[in-house]
Amino acid sequence: MDFDTVILGAGAAGMMCATHCGGRVLVIDHARAPGEKIRISGGGRCNFTNLHTEPANFLSGNPHFCKSALARYTQWDFIDLVDRHGIAWHEKTLGQLFCDGSSRQIVSLLLSEMEAAGATLWLSSSLRDLARTEGGFRMGVERDGTRQDLTCRNLVLATGGKSIPRMGATGLAYDIARQFGLAVTETRPALVPFTFPEGRFRPLAGVATPVRLSNRRTSFDEAMLFTHRGLSGPAVLQLSSYWREGEEISVDLAPDGQLLDHLRRGRQDNGRRALKTELAQHLPTRLVDEICKDRDLAGNLADQSDARLQALCDHLRDWRLTPSGTEGYRTAEVTLGGIDTAGLSSRSMEAKTVPGLYAIGEAVDVTGWLGGYNFQWAWASGHAAGTAIAAAR
């Protein structure tokens, strides 16, 4: 069977690419349903893009690589597509856009666009072998227990990274890239919770509070959640992409900078109130109870000197912790690193040394922040490869 383009991976990037390639297009995935990561994203409502998308929201060995694709297919372009399909959406926080209904609406949108483009979808199908030919690629695919031999002029790697292996994630794209001589950068879990020694935060499990979470590279002002295993929540997931093993992090539990003023004002207005009681007006009660184990919070506000209040606030605004690790690919939302962008065209996503081979989405060394940025990279990189393939026909 001969196709113009074969796309490995029926995720966000692969399906988006299929809608733009033109010609005879086949999308292959080993899963039983397309767009499984789309389906589970955003609590089932799919955080499909971010209003504030720009290159600064992405990590890569080459921070300039993502600029071309993102500029040519923007968040506004995908929003327009969502609107054309009649999908209601809302902004949650920090520019994050979610479906009012179900994430399945985004999967249906992509399937509808693929159908309109004449693309074919094979599910529950596994790649068995792959080789370069004079005019493109030859591969063997097992489908319904039967081997199918295929040829194509263009091959698109859209199988994602290693995150969430229970959904079938593997390093297939990296293996194929290496097979054809492309470099792959170090990969690691990203947007992932931190772990700490057994029981470190068990008394606080379920407590959430706004923080500024920092390391020596960057900081994020969002919510932090204590868990049985350690720390999670948006601030933690964001910082995890910039963290390395053994590094210390700093937690500012009063990121608005007003805690000292509040305590001083409380001392003036109600000096008989216990310091612990006043502190619980500004921080979760269980967190205050835990702080009591490390610092003396005895006495009323009237008993506290400026120096003591200042020392307490300094501690709460620079709480130093060293995670023992992360929860790994098991719960990581994305994979940091991937196919080295040095070997790809930033305009077409085509391999510079292997004509007809393309890599898009999470398989590439471009990783977005939490909040819809990785989906926007999937849409933009899929569009870049698809339109380049169509233009070359």
C-alpha positions in Angstrom: 0.0 0.0 0.0 1.4 3.4 -1.0 0.7 6.7 0.7 2.0 10.2 0.2 2.4 10.7 4.0 2.4 8.4 7.0 2.0 10.0 10.4 3.0 7.9 13.4 0.8 9.0 16.3 -2.8 10.0 16.5 -2.3 12.6 19.2 -2.8 16.4 19.1 0.2 17.1 16.8 -0.3 14.1 14.5 -4.0 14.7 13.9 -3.4 18.4 13.3 -0.7 17.6 10.8 -3.0 15.1 9.0 -5.5 17.9 8.3 -3.0 20.0 6.3 -0.8 17.5 4.4 -3.0 16.9 1.3 -2.7 13.8 -0.8 -3.0 10.2 0.5 -2.4 10.5 4.3 -2.4 7.6 6.8 -2.3 8.2 10.6 -1.2 5.1 12.7 -1.5 4.7 16.4 -1.2 1.6 18.7 -4.0 2.9 21.0 -7.6 1.8 20.7 -8.8 5.4 20.5 -7.3 8.6 19.1 -6.2 11.6 21.2 -6.1 9.9 24.5 -3.9 12.6 26.2 -6.4 15.2 24.9 -9.2 13.3 26.4 -7.7 13.2 30.0 -6.3 16.7 29.9 -7.6 19.6 31.9 -9.7 17.4 34.2 -11.6 16.1 31.1 -12.2 19.6 29.7 -8.9 20.1 27.7 -6.8 23.2 28.3 -6.4 23.5 24.6 -4.4 26.7 24.4 -3.3 29.8 26.2 -4.1 33.4 25.4 -0.6 34.5 26.3 1.4 32.0 24.2 4.8 33.3 23.2 8.3 31.8 22.7 9.3 32.7 26.3 6.8 30.1 27.6 8.9 27.2 26.1 12.1 25.4 27.1 14.5 24.1 24.4 18.2 23.7 23.7 17.5 26.4 21.1 14.9 28.9 22.5 14.5 30.4 19.0 13.4 27.2 17.3 9.7 27.4 18.2 9.3 31.0 17.0 8.6 30.3 13.4 5.8 27.7 13.9 4.2 29.6 16.7 4.1 32.8 14.7 2.5 31.1 11.7 -0.2 29.2 13.6 -1.2 31.2 16.7 -3.5 30.6 19.7 -6.0 32.8 17.8 -6.0 30.5 14.8 -6.9 27.5 17.0 -9.5 29.5 18.9 -11.0 30.3 15.5 -11.1 26.6 14.6 -12.8 25.8 17.9 -15.4 28.5 17.3 -16.1 27.3 13.8 -16.9 23.9 15.3 -19.3 25.5 17.7 -17.4 24.4 20.8 -18.1 26.6 23.8 -15.1 27.6 25.9 -14.0 29.7 28.8 -10.9 31.3 30.3 -10.0 29.9 33.7 -6.9 31.7 35.0 -3.7 33.1 33.5 -5.0 32.8 29.9 -5.8 29.1 30.1 -8.7 28.2 27.8 -10.9 25.1 28.5 -13.9 23.6 26.8 -17.2 24.3 28.7 -18.2 20.7 27.9 -15.8 17.8 27.3 -12.3 17.4 26.0 -13.8 14.8 23.6 -15.1 17.8 21.6 -11.5 18.6 20.7 -10.9 15.0 19.6 -14.1 15.1 17.5 -13.0 18.4 16.0 -9.7 16.9 14.8 -11.3 13.7 13.5 -13.8 15.8 11.6 -11.0 17.9 10.1 -9.1 14.7 9.2 -12.2 13.3 7.5 -12.7 16.4 5.5 -9.1 16.3 4.4 -9.5 12.6 3.3 -6.9 11.2 5.8 -7.1 7.6 6.9 -6.8 6.5 10.6 -5.5 3.1 11.7 -5.8 2.4 15.4 -4.6 -0.7 17.4 -1.8 -0.8 14.9 1.9 -1.3 15.7 5.1 -0.5 13.7 7.2 -3.6 13.2 10.0 -2.4 11.0 11.0 0.7 9.1 13.6 1.4 6.4 14.7 4.2 4.1 14.1 3.7 0.4 15.2 5.7 -2.6 11.9 7.5 -2.8 10.9 7.6 0.9 10.2 5.0 3.4 9.1 1.4 3.7 7.5 -0.1 6.8 5.7 -3.1 8.2 2.6 -2.5 10.3 0.7 -5.1 12.3 -3.0 -4.4 12.2 -5.8 -6.8 13.3 -3.2 -9.6 13.6 -2.1 -9.1 10.0 1.1 -7.5 8.6 0.6 -4.7 6.2 3.5 -3.5 4.1 3.5 0.2 3.4 5.5 2.8 1.5 5.4 6.5 1.7 7.3 9.6 0.5 6.9 11.5 3.8 7.1 10.1 7.4 6.0 12.2 10.4 7.1 11.4 13.9 4.3 12.4 16.2 4.3 9.7 18.9 5.1 12.1 21.8 7.5 11.5 24.6 7.7 9.1 27.6 5.2 10.8 29.9 2.3 8.7 31.2 3.4 5.3 30.1 0.2 3.7 31.4 -1.4 5.3 28.3 1.2 3.6 26.1 3.8 6.3 25.9 7.2 5.1 24.7 10.4 6.5 23.3 9.6 5.3 19.7 10.1 8.7 18.1 13.6 8.9 19.7 14.5 5.4 18.5 13.4 6.2 14.9 15.3 9.5 15.0 18.5 7.8 16.1 18.0 5.1 13.5 18.2 7.8 10.8 21.1 9.6 12.4 19.3 12.4 14.2 20.5 13.4 17.7 18.3 13.2 20.7 18.9 15.4 23.7 18.6 14.3 27.4 15.0 13.5 28.3 13.4 13.8 31.7 10.0 14.1 33.3 8.5 17.7 33.3 5.4 19.3 34.8 5.6 16.7 37.5 5.2 16.7 41.3 8.2 16.7 43.7 8.7 13.8 46.1 10.2 14.0 49.6 11.2 11.4 52.2 8.4 9.2 53.4 5.8 11.0 55.5 7.5 14.5 55.3 4.2 16.3 54.4 1.7 13.6 55.3 0.0 15.8 58.0 -0.5 18.5 55.4 -1.8 16.3 52.6 -4.6 18.1 50.8 -3.7 21.6 51.9 -3.2 24.1 49.1 -1.9 27.7 49.4 -0.7 30.4 47.0 3.1 30.6 47.0 6.1 31.9 45.1 8.2 28.9 44.3 11.8 29.5 43.2 15.1 28.0 42.4 18.3 29.7 41.1 16.9 29.7 37.5 13.3 31.1 37.9 10.2 31.5 40.0 6.4 30.9 39.7 3.6 32.5 41.6 0.8 30.0 41.7 -0.8 27.5 44.1 1.1 24.7 45.8 -0.5 21.5 47.1 0.8 19.3 49.8 0.5 15.5 49.1 1.2 12.2 50.8 4.3 11.9 48.6 5.5 15.5 48.6 4.5 18.7 46.8 2.3 19.3 43.7 0.0 22.0 42.3 0.7 24.5 39.5 3.7 26.2 41.0 5.4 22.9 41.6 4.7 21.5 38.2 6.0 24.6 36.6 9.2 24.7 38.6 9.9 21.0 38.0 10.8 21.7 34.4 13.7 23.9 35.7 14.8 21.7 38.6 17.6 19.2 38.7 18.3 16.4 41.3 19.8 17.6 44.5 18.9 21.2 44.0 17.2 23.3 46.8 14.0 25.2 46.2 12.6 28.2 48.1 9.0 28.5 49.1 7.5 32.0 49.8 4.3 31.3 51.8 3.4 35.0 51.7 4.0 36.0 48.1 2.0 39.2 48.3 4.6 40.7 50.7 2.0 41.9 53.2 2.3 39.4 56.0 4.6 41.4 58.2 2.3 44.5 57.9 -0.7 42.3 58.7 0.9 40.9 61.9 2.0 44.4 63.0 -1.5 45.8 62.4 -3.0 42.8 64.3 -0.7 43.5 67.2 -1.9 47.1 67.3 -5.6 46.4 66.9 -5.9 43.2 68.9 -2.7 42.5 70.9 -4.4 39.9 73.0 -5.0 37.6 70.1 -2.6 34.6 70.0 0.2 34.8 67.3 -0.8 31.4 66.1 -4.5 32.4 65.7 -3.5 35.6 63.8 -1.2 33.6 61.5 -4.0 31.2 60.7 -5.9 34.2 59.3 -3.4 34.3 56.5 -2.2 30.7 56.1 -4.0 27.4 56.2 -4.6 26.2 59.8 -2.9 22.9 59.3 0.1 24.6 57.8 0.3 26.9 60.9 0.1 23.8 63.1 3.0 22.3 61.2 5.1 25.5 61.5 4.6 25.3 65.3 6.7 22.2 65.3 9.7 24.0 64.0 9.2 27.5 65.4 8.0 28.9 68.7 4.6 30.6 68.0 3.7 30.9 71.7 2.3 34.1 73.1 0.0 36.9 72.1 0.7 39.4 69.4 1.4 42.0 72.0 4.3 39.8 73.2 6.0 39.8 69.8 8.8 42.3 69.1 9.3 43.7 65.6 12.5 41.6 65.4 10.7 38.4 66.2 7.9 39.1 63.7 10.5 39.9 61.1 12.4 36.7 61.7 9.2 34.7 61.5 8.2 36.3 58.2 11.7 35.9 56.8 11.4 32.2 57.5 7.9 31.9 56.0 9.0 33.8 52.9 12.2 31.7 52.3 11.4 28.2 53.4 14.2 26.1 52.0 13.5 22.5 50.9 15.4 19.9 48.9 13.1 17.4 47.0 14.4 13.8 47.0 13.1 13.5 43.4 10.0 13.7 41.3 7.1 11.2 40.6 8.8 10.5 37.2 7.2 9.8 33.9 4.3 8.0 35.6 2.6 11.3 36.4 4.6 13.8 34.3 2.4 15.8 31.9 5.1 16.1 29.3 8.7 15.1 28.5 11.5 17.6 28.6 14.0 17.3 25.8 13.7 15.1 22.8 14.7 15.2 19.1 17.5 17.8 18.8 16.2 20.9 17.0 19.6 21.4 15.5 18.7 18.6 13.1 15.3 20.0 12.0 14.1 22.9 10.0 12.3 25.4 12.2 10.0 26.3 9.3 9.0 22.8 8.1 10.0 20.5 11.0 11.8 18.4 8.4 15.0 16.6 9.2 17.9 18.5 7.5 19.8 15.3 6.6 16.8 13.0 5.9 14.4 14.4 3.2 10.8 13.5 3.9 11.3 12.8 7.6 9.5 15.2 10.0 9.2 15.4 13.8 6.5 17.4 15.6 4.9 17.9 19.0 6.3 16.5 22.2 8.8 14.3 20.4 10.8 17.4 19.7 13.1 19.3 22.2 10.4 22.0 22.8 8.5 21.9 26.1 5.9 24.4 27.1 4.8 25.6 30.5 1.7 24.3 32.2 -1.5 25.9 31.0 -2.2 25.0 27.4 1.2 25.9 25.9 2.1 22.3 25.0 -1.1 21.9 23.1 -0.4 25.1 21.2 3.0 23.7 20.3 1.3 20.6 19.0 -1.1 22.6 16.8 1.6 24.9 15.6 4.3 22.3 14.8 1.7 20.0 13.2 0.5 22.8 11.0 4.1 23.7 10.1 4.9 20.2 8.9 1.5 19.6 7.2 1.6 22.8 5.2 5.2 22.2 4.2 4.3 18.7 3.0 1.4 20.1 1.0 3.5 22.8 -0.5 6.1 20.2 -1.7 3.5 18.0 -3.5 
